[in-house]
Amino acid sequence: MGRQNKGIKDKDLARLIKNLSKNLYSARISKGLTQQALASQANMAISTIWELENARVEDFRMSTVTAIAGQLGVDVLTLLS
């Protein structure tokens, strides 16, 4: 008998990525920030912001989402739900 994966399921991860993409874009625009400005403030590459906003990721780190949320002044759950 193989190990059971008790972690996040692929469809759940896909939903989180979709939510993150949509909510990150909306929050960034509402704050009047460019991708470059947000990336600079969050100490990350602009490509990271672009990839997240365009759902071009297979997974993501919570530390990345936490840093972005902090710079946008929103709760992490706001970006993921």
MODELLER restraints for C-alpha pairs under 7 A, 6 or more apart:
rsr = mdl.restraints
at = mdl.atoms
rsr.add(forms.Gaussian(group=physical.xy_distance, feature=features.Distance(at['CA:16:A'], at['CA:80:A']), mean=5.65, stdev=0.5))
rsr.add(forms.Gaussian(group=physical.xy_distance, feature=features.Distance(at['CA:17:A'], at['CA:55:A']), mean=6.08, stdev=0.5))
rsr.add(forms.Gaussian(group=physical.xy_distance, feature=features.Distance(at['CA:18:A'], at['CA:55:A']), mean=6.23, stdev=0.5))
rsr.add(forms.Gaussian(group=physical.xy_distance, feature=features.Distance(at['CA:19:A'], at['CA:79:A']), mean=6.81, stdev=0.5))
rsr.add(forms.Gaussian(group=physical.xy_distance, feature=features.Distance(at['CA:19:A'], at['CA:80:A']), mean=5.41, stdev=0.5))
rsr.add(forms.Gaussian(group=physical.xy_distance, feature=features.Distance(at['CA:19:A'], at['CA:81:A']), mean=5.83, stdev=0.5))
rsr.add(forms.Gaussian(group=physical.xy_distance, feature=features.Distance(at['CA:20:A'], at['CA:79:A']), mean=5.12, stdev=0.5))
rsr.add(forms.Gaussian(group=physical.xy_distance, feature=features.Distance(at['CA:20:A'], at['CA:80:A']), mean=4.93, stdev=0.5))
rsr.add(forms.Gaussian(group=physical.xy_distance, feature=features.Distance(at['CA:21:A'], at['CA:52:A']), mean=5.51, stdev=0.5))
rsr.add(forms.Gaussian(group=physical.xy_distance, feature=features.Distance(at['CA:21:A'], at['CA:53:A']), mean=4.14, stdev=0.5))
rsr.add(forms.Gaussian(group=physical.xy_distance, feature=features.Distance(at['CA:21:A'], at['CA:54:A']), mean=5.96, stdev=0.5))
rsr.add(forms.Gaussian(group=physical.xy_distance, feature=features.Distance(at['CA:21:A'], at['CA:55:A']), mean=5.54, stdev=0.5))
rsr.add(forms.Gaussian(group=physical.xy_distance, feature=features.Distance(at['CA:22:A'], at['CA:53:A']), mean=6.67, stdev=0.5))
rsr.add(forms.Gaussian(group=physical.xy_distance, feature=features.Distance(at['CA:23:A'], at['CA:79:A']), mean=5.15, stdev=0.5))
rsr.add(forms.Gaussian(group=physical.xy_distance, feature=features.Distance(at['CA:24:A'], at['CA:53:A']), mean=6.23, stdev=0.5))
rsr.add(forms.Gaussian(group=physical.xy_distance, feature=features.Distance(at['CA:24:A'], at['CA:79:A']), mean=5.96, stdev=0.5))
rsr.add(forms.Gaussian(group=physical.xy_distance, feature=features.Distance(at['CA:25:A'], at['CA:53:A']), mean=5.77, stdev=0.5))
rsr.add(forms.Gaussian(group=physical.xy_distance, feature=features.Distance(at['CA:27:A'], at['CA:72:A']), mean=6.82, stdev=0.5))
rsr.add(forms.Gaussian(group=physical.xy_distance, feature=features.Distance(at['CA:28:A'], at['CA:72:A']), mean=6.74, stdev=0.5))
rsr.add(forms.Gaussian(group=physical.xy_distance, feature=features.Distance(at['CA:35:A'], at['CA:46:A']), mean=6.18, stdev=0.5))
rsr.add(forms.Gaussian(group=physical.xy_distance, feature=features.Distance(at['CA:35:A'], at['CA:49:A']), mean=6.27, stdev=0.5))
rsr.add(forms.Gaussian(group=physical.xy_distance, feature=features.Distance(at['CA:36:A'], at['CA:46:A']), mean=5.48, stdev=0.5))
rsr.add(forms.Gaussian(group=physical.xy_distance, feature=features.Distance(at['CA:39:A'], at['CA:45:A']), mean=5.71, stdev=0.5))
rsr.add(forms.Gaussian(group=physical.xy_distance, feature=features.Distance(at['CA:39:A'], at['CA:46:A']), mean=5.10, stdev=0.5))
rsr.add(forms.Gaussian(group=physical.xy_distance, feature=features.Distance(at['CA:39:A'], at['CA:49:A']), mean=6.41, stdev=0.5))
rsr.add(forms.Gaussian(group=physical.xy_distance, feature=features.Distance(at['CA:41:A'], at['CA:71:A']), mean=6.60, stdev=0.5))
rsr.add(forms.Gaussian(group=physical.xy_distance, feature=features.Distance(at['CA:42:A'], at['CA:67:A']), mean=5.78, stdev=0.5))
rsr.add(forms.Gaussian(group=physical.xy_distance, feature=features.Distance(at['CA:42:A'], at['CA:68:A']), mean=5.85, stdev=0.5))
rsr.add(forms.Gaussian(group=physical.xy_distance, feature=features.Distance(at['CA:42:A'], at['CA:71:A']), mean=6.18, stdev=0.5))
rsr.add(forms.Gaussian(group=physical.xy_distance, feature=features.Distance(at['CA:51:A'], at['CA:57:A']), mean=6.14, stdev=0.5))
rsr.add(forms.Gaussian(group=physical.xy_distance, feature=features.Distance(at['CA:65:A'], at['CA:76:A']), mean=6.62, stdev=0.5))
rsr.add(forms.Gaussian(group=physical.xy_distance, feature=features.Distance(at['CA:66:A'], at['CA:76:A']), mean=5.92, stdev=0.5))
rsr.add(forms.Gaussian(group=physical.xy_distance, feature=features.Distance(at['CA:69:A'], at['CA:75:A']), mean=5.94, stdev=0.5))
rsr.add(forms.Gaussian(group=physical.xy_distance, feature=features.Distance(at['CA:69:A'], at['CA:76:A']), mean=5.58, stdev=0.5))
